[in-house]
Amino acid sequence: MSQHEANVSESGGYARYMRQFRAMLAVHAKGSTARAAEILPLSQSAVARAVRELEIGLGVELFERVSRGMLPTREGQLLAYRAHRAFDQLNAIDYDMVRIGALARPVMSHGYTRLAMGCSYRHLATFVALFATRNETSAAQRLNVSQPAVNQTLRQLEHMAGTRLFQRASQGMRWLESGEIVYRRFKLALDEFRRAAEDLEARRGSVRSHLRIGTLPLAAGSWVPTAVGRVLARHPEMSATVVDGTYEALLYQLLHADIDVIVGAVRPQRPHPDVRQDVLIEDNLAVMARSGHPLQGKSLSGLRDLVHHDWIAPLSGSPAREAFERAFLAAGVAPPRSRIEANNMTVLLGLLTDSDRLALLSPYLAIRAISSGALQVLPVAVENTMRHIGLTVRASADPGVGVKSFMTQMRALAEARRTR
């Protein structure tokens, strides 16, 4: 990363230029600073100055100055696209407020809502920090500003939003539904500015994006490390973070742009209007045991023969647990009571290889343990455990090169498995 890029990143990235981006979008729409000034509460000279500040700050020419006006460069078109998407998220706040009854109607000015026109990066950064800490003093420390400055910024935001965003409580701040809305939209707007920087770098021939992947327990298998390895090998300047968690936790992170994609079992019903599920494979579970298990080589008619053995069950309430219970019910017996519940693959493999316990697992998920001889699949018929493994992304997102590359690799791995 160059010193210029480091300076931009450390000071809030492209989002710190929100005022300049508004001027740039007006020029992009109208073709000149004079016509842009007609739709903004700025003079022509102020518009021209803001655009030039943005070009200098980002180190790129956004417009060609010609006799008939200003024509966007390819870089200008790219950044205008992302900036439009960022401000669309801010404009959507008023419409969300109308939906929940917090506002009677959107308050528009110069094509923007009052909040989208008035807020700056300071407002976004302060609100996100405050939401995370639930405390003005802690937020001020995180931002290296005074507590009165945080309080003033919050009051400004509530004025622009036209409604209260939180309630004070003895344990800190309790966010209202309106505050939750502002937080999510702010996060999505910041993500668009982040992607703008990544898109511009990709256009310059350098993919510097940071890939953020959420994986569900007992579903990701070896695909994720394989796909990540291929992506990073192709794009040496990329980086990646892989986190695991419950579906509910990962879905929240996805909807707030903290992760880019979830890998794992997809849900039968779309879990949120802003979610798209991409099925990669159909997966079935099998009975797993350590190599050399006492049941090895024995004739087994079905799960009915195994119900009294010591089982490791998936966590209660998880889709894997539901499949576990369905399999035994399909065999005509009640699911066994398990003394151990686990959804962590490393823990599961350790428990299986060090004991005579059994588990219902995906053979593909355990392919490395099977290939190494640590585990084996017992020849037992298992019914009603089919599930779909795939990718879950935000439907409204337009991912950058890094995320698209990862998804392409995941689809290629799925296709290779289907054609074996």
C-alpha positions in Angstrom: 0.0 0.0 0.0 1.4 3.4 -0.9 1.7 6.2 1.6 -1.2 8.0 -0.1 -3.4 4.9 0.2 -2.4 4.5 3.9 -3.2 8.1 4.7 -6.6 7.8 3.1 -7.3 4.5 4.9 -6.3 5.8 8.3 -8.4 8.9 8.1 -11.7 7.1 7.2 -11.1 6.0 3.6 -13.1 7.4 0.8 -16.1 8.1 3.1 -14.3 11.1 4.6 -14.9 12.8 1.2 -18.7 12.6 1.4 -19.2 16.4 0.9 -16.9 16.3 -2.2 -18.6 13.2 -3.5 -22.0 15.0 -3.4 -20.5 17.7 -5.6 -18.9 15.2 -7.9 -22.3 13.3 -8.4 -24.0 16.6 -9.3 -21.3 17.4 -11.9 -21.6 13.8 -13.2 -25.3 14.2 -13.6 -25.3 17.7 -15.1 -22.1 17.8 -17.0 -20.7 21.1 -15.6 -20.0 22.8 -12.4 -22.4 25.6 -13.3 -25.3 23.3 -13.8 -24.3 21.3 -10.8 -24.5 24.4 -8.7 -28.2 24.8 -9.7 -29.1 21.6 -7.9 -26.9 22.0 -4.9 -26.8 24.6 -2.2 -23.3 25.6 -3.4 -21.8 28.2 -5.7 -20.2 27.2 -8.9 -16.7 27.9 -7.5 -17.5 25.8 -4.4 -18.6 22.9 -6.6 -15.4 23.1 -8.7 -13.3 23.3 -5.6 -14.9 20.3 -4.0 -14.4 18.2 -7.1 -10.8 19.2 -7.3 -10.3 18.4 -3.6 -11.7 14.9 -4.3 -9.4 14.4 -7.3 -6.3 15.4 -5.3 -7.4 13.5 -2.2 -7.9 10.2 -4.2 -5.1 10.8 -6.6 -7.2 10.4 -9.8 -8.7 12.5 -12.5 -12.5 12.2 -12.3 -13.4 14.4 -15.3 -12.1 15.6 -18.6 -12.4 19.4 -18.8 -13.6 20.1 -22.4 -15.2 23.2 -24.0 -18.7 21.9 -23.6 -18.4 20.9 -20.0 -16.9 18.1 -17.9 -16.9 14.5 -19.1 -16.4 11.7 -16.5 -13.3 9.6 -17.0 -13.7 5.8 -16.6 -12.4 6.2 -13.0 -15.0 8.9 -12.5 -17.8 6.7 -13.8 -16.7 3.9 -11.5 -16.6 6.1 -8.4 -19.8 7.8 -9.3 -21.5 4.4 -9.4 -20.3 3.5 -5.9 -21.0 6.9 -4.5 -24.6 6.7 -5.9 -25.1 3.4 -4.1 -23.7 4.9 -0.8 -26.0 7.9 -0.9 -28.9 5.6 -1.9 -28.4 3.8 1.4 -28.6 7.1 3.3 -31.7 8.2 1.3 -33.3 4.9 2.2 -33.3 5.8 5.9 -36.2 8.2 5.6 -38.3 5.6 3.7 -37.5 3.0 6.4 -38.6 5.5 9.0 -41.9 6.0 7.2 -42.3 2.2 7.1 -42.0 1.9 10.9 -44.1 5.0 11.5 -41.3 7.2 12.8 -41.7 9.7 10.0 -44.8 10.9 8.1 -42.9 11.3 4.8 -39.3 11.7 3.5 -37.8 15.2 3.9 -36.2 15.9 0.6 -33.8 18.7 -0.5 -31.9 18.9 -3.8 -32.6 15.3 -4.6 -31.4 14.0 -1.2 -33.2 13.4 2.1 -32.3 15.9 4.8 -30.1 13.3 6.5 -28.3 12.2 3.3 -27.6 15.9 2.4 -26.4 16.9 5.8 -24.5 14.1 7.3 -20.7 13.8 7.0 -18.2 11.0 7.7 -18.0 12.3 11.2 -21.7 11.5 11.7 -21.3 8.0 10.3 -18.1 7.2 12.3 -19.5 8.6 15.5 -22.8 6.8 15.3 -21.1 3.4 14.4 -18.7 3.8 17.4 -21.6 4.8 19.7 -23.6 1.8 18.5 -20.8 -0.5 19.3 -19.9 0.9 22.7 -23.4 2.0 23.9 -21.6 4.7 25.8 -20.7 8.3 24.8 -17.5 8.4 26.8 -16.3 5.1 25.3 -17.2 6.2 21.8 -15.3 9.5 22.4 -12.2 7.5 23.5 -12.4 5.3 20.5 -12.7 8.3 18.1 -10.2 10.4 20.1 -12.6 13.2 20.5 -14.4 14.8 23.5 -17.6 13.4 25.0 -19.5 16.7 24.3 -18.5 16.4 20.6 -20.1 12.9 20.5 -23.2 14.2 22.2 -23.5 17.1 19.8 -23.0 14.8 16.8 -25.8 12.5 18.0 -28.2 15.4 18.6 -27.4 16.6 15.0 -28.2 13.1 13.7 -31.5 12.9 15.5 -32.4 16.3 14.1 -31.6 15.3 10.6 -33.4 11.9 11.0 -36.4 13.7 12.4 -36.9 11.2 15.2 -35.3 9.8 18.3 -32.8 7.1 17.8 -32.2 5.8 21.3 -33.3 5.9 24.9 -30.9 6.4 27.8 -30.9 3.7 30.5 -29.0 3.0 33.6 -26.8 0.5 31.8 -26.0 2.8 28.9 -28.0 3.4 25.7 -30.9 1.3 24.4 -31.3 1.7 20.7 -34.8 2.2 19.2 -35.8 0.5 15.9 -35.1 3.8 14.3 -31.5 3.7 15.6 -31.1 0.1 14.3 -32.2 1.3 10.9 -29.7 4.2 10.9 -26.9 1.9 12.0 -27.5 -0.6 9.3 -27.8 1.9 6.5 -24.6 3.7 7.7 -22.7 0.5 7.7 -23.9 -0.3 4.1 -23.0 3.2 3.0 -19.5 2.9 4.5 -19.2 -0.5 2.7 -19.9 1.1 -0.6 -17.1 3.7 -0.1 -14.8 0.8 0.9 -15.7 -1.0 -2.3 -15.1 2.2 -4.3 -11.5 2.2 -3.1 -11.1 -1.5 -4.0 -12.7 -1.0 -7.4 -10.4 1.8 -8.2 -7.4 -0.2 -7.2 -8.6 -3.1 -9.3 -8.9 -0.8 -12.3 -5.3 0.2 -11.7 -4.4 -3.5 -11.9 -4.0 -4.2 -8.2 -6.6 -6.3 -6.3 -6.1 -5.1 -2.7 -9.5 -6.1 -1.3 -10.0 -7.8 2.1 -12.3 -10.9 1.7 -14.5 -11.5 4.8 -16.1 -15.0 4.9 -18.5 -16.4 7.4 -18.7 -20.2 7.8 -21.4 -22.3 9.4 -20.4 -25.3 11.6 -20.6 -28.7 10.0 -21.1 -27.3 6.5 -18.1 -25.5 5.0 -15.7 -28.5 4.7 -12.4 -28.1 2.9 -13.9 -25.9 0.2 -13.3 -22.6 2.0 -9.6 -23.0 2.7 -9.1 -24.4 -0.9 -11.1 -21.5 -2.5 -9.3 -18.9 -0.3 -5.9 -20.4 -1.1 -6.7 -20.2 -4.9 -7.9 -16.6 -4.7 -4.9 -15.4 -2.7 -2.6 -17.2 -5.0 -4.2 -15.4 -8.0 -4.3 -12.0 -6.2 -1.2 -11.8 -3.9 -2.1 -8.4 -2.5 -5.5 -9.6 -1.3 -6.1 -10.7 2.3 -8.9 -12.7 3.9 -10.6 -13.2 7.3 -12.7 -16.4 7.9 -15.0 -16.4 10.9 -17.4 -19.1 12.1 -20.6 -18.7 14.2 -24.2 -19.5 14.4 -26.5 -18.7 11.5 -28.2 -15.9 13.3 -24.9 -14.2 14.2 -23.5 -14.5 10.7 -26.7 -13.3 9.1 -26.6 -10.2 11.2 -23.0 -9.6 10.2 -23.8 -10.1 6.5 -26.8 -7.7 6.6 -24.5 -5.1 8.3 -21.7 -5.6 5.8 -19.3 -7.0 8.4 -18.8 -10.1 6.2 -19.3 -10.5 2.5 -20.6 -14.1 2.2 -21.8 -17.0 4.3 -20.8 -20.5 3.4 -23.0 -23.4 4.7 -26.4 -24.9 4.7 -28.9 -22.6 3.1 -32.4 -22.1 4.6 -35.6 -23.5 3.0 -37.1 -20.1 3.2 -35.3 -16.8 2.4 -34.4 -15.5 5.8 -34.5 -11.8 4.9 -35.7 -9.7 2.0 -32.1 -8.5 1.3 -30.6 -12.0 1.1 -29.9 -14.2 -1.9 -29.0 -17.9 -1.5 -27.0 -19.7 -4.2 -27.1 -23.5 -3.8 -23.9 -25.3 -4.7 -24.5 -29.0 -3.8 -27.0 -31.4 -2.3 -25.3 -33.0 0.7 -26.3 -36.2 2.7 -25.1 -37.3 6.1 -23.5 -40.7 6.9 -22.5 -42.6 10.0 -18.9 -41.8 10.9 -16.6 -43.7 13.2 -12.8 -44.0 13.9 -10.8 -46.5 11.8 -10.7 -49.8 13.7 -14.0 -49.1 15.4 -15.6 -52.3 16.9 -18.5 -52.0 14.3 -16.1 -52.1 11.4 -16.9 -55.1 9.1 -20.1 -55.9 10.9 -23.5 -56.3 9.1 -25.7 -53.3 10.0 -29.2 -53.0 8.8 -29.8 -49.4 9.7 -29.7 -46.8 12.5 -32.1 -48.9 14.5 -29.0 -51.2 15.2 -27.0 -48.2 16.4 -29.4 -46.2 18.6 -27.9 -47.6 21.9 -24.3 -46.6 21.0 -22.6 -43.5 22.3 -23.4 -40.6 19.8 -22.1 -37.1 19.4 -25.1 -34.9 18.4 -25.1 -31.5 16.8 -26.1 -28.6 19.0 -29.8 -28.4 19.9 -31.8 -26.1 17.6 -29.3 -26.2 14.7 -30.2 -27.5 11.2 -27.7 -30.3 11.7 -29.5 -31.4 14.9 -32.8 -31.4 13.0 -31.3 -33.6 10.3 -29.8 -35.9 13.0 -33.2 -36.3 14.6 -35.0 -36.8 11.3 -32.6 -39.6 10.4 -33.5 -41.7 13.5 -37.2 -41.0 13.2 -37.1 -42.2 9.6 -35.6 -45.4 10.9 -38.5 -45.8 13.2 -36.7 -45.1 16.5 -36.4 -42.1 18.8 -33.2 -40.1 18.5 -30.6 -41.2 21.0 -29.8 -39.1 24.0 -26.3 -37.8 23.6 -24.0 -36.9 26.4 -21.9 -34.7 24.1 -23.2 -32.0 21.7 -20.7 -30.3 19.4 -20.7 -28.3 16.2 -17.0 -27.6 15.9 -15.4 -29.9 13.4 -12.0 -30.0 15.1 -13.6 -31.0 18.4 -15.8 -33.6 16.6 -12.8 -35.2 14.8 -10.9 -35.4 18.1 -13.9 -37.0 19.9 -14.4 -39.5 17.2 -10.8 -40.6 16.7 -10.1 -40.9 20.4 -13.2 -43.0 21.3 -15.8 -45.5 20.0 -18.4 -42.8 19.6 -20.4 -42.3 16.4 -21.6 -39.2 14.6 -23.7 -38.2 11.6 -21.5 -36.1 9.3 -21.1 -35.2 5.7 -18.5 -37.4 4.1 -17.4 -34.4 2.1 -16.9 -32.4 5.2 -14.7 -35.1 6.7 -13.0 -36.0 3.4 -9.5 -35.2 4.7 -10.0 -37.4 7.9 -11.4 -40.2 5.7 -8.6 -39.9 3.2 -6.0 -40.0 5.9 -7.5 -43.1 7.4 -8.5 -41.5 10.7 -12.2 -41.9 10.1 -14.4 -44.3 8.1 -18.0 -44.3 6.8 -20.0 -47.2 8.2 -22.2 -48.9 5.7 -25.5 -47.9 7.2 -28.5 -46.5 5.3 -29.3 -43.0 6.5 -32.5 -41.3 5.2 -34.0 -37.8 5.3 -30.8 -35.9 5.9 -30.4 -34.2 2.5 -29.6 -30.5 2.8 -28.4 -27.8 0.4 -24.9 -26.3 0.9 -24.3 -23.0 -0.7 -23.5 -19.3 -0.5 -25.6 -16.6 1.1 -25.0 -13.0 0.1 -26.8 -9.7 0.4 -29.2 -9.5 -2.6 -28.6 -5.7 -3.0 -24.8 -6.0 -2.8 -22.5 -5.5 -5.8 -19.4 -7.3 -4.6 -15.9 -6.4 -5.7 -13.4 -8.5 -7.6 -12.2 -10.4 -4.5 -15.6 -11.6 -3.4 -16.6 -12.5 -7.0 -13.3 -14.4 -7.4 -14.0 -16.4 -4.2 -17.6 -17.2 -5.3 -16.3 -18.4 -8.7 -13.8 -20.7 -7.0 -16.5 -22.1 -4.7 -18.7 -22.9 -7.7 -15.8 -24.5 -9.5 -15.2 -26.8 -6.5 -18.9 -27.7 -6.4 -18.9 -28.5 -10.1 -15.8 -30.7 -9.7 -17.5 -32.6 -6.9 -20.7 -33.2 -9.0 -18.7 -34.5 -12.0 -16.7 -37.1 -10.0 
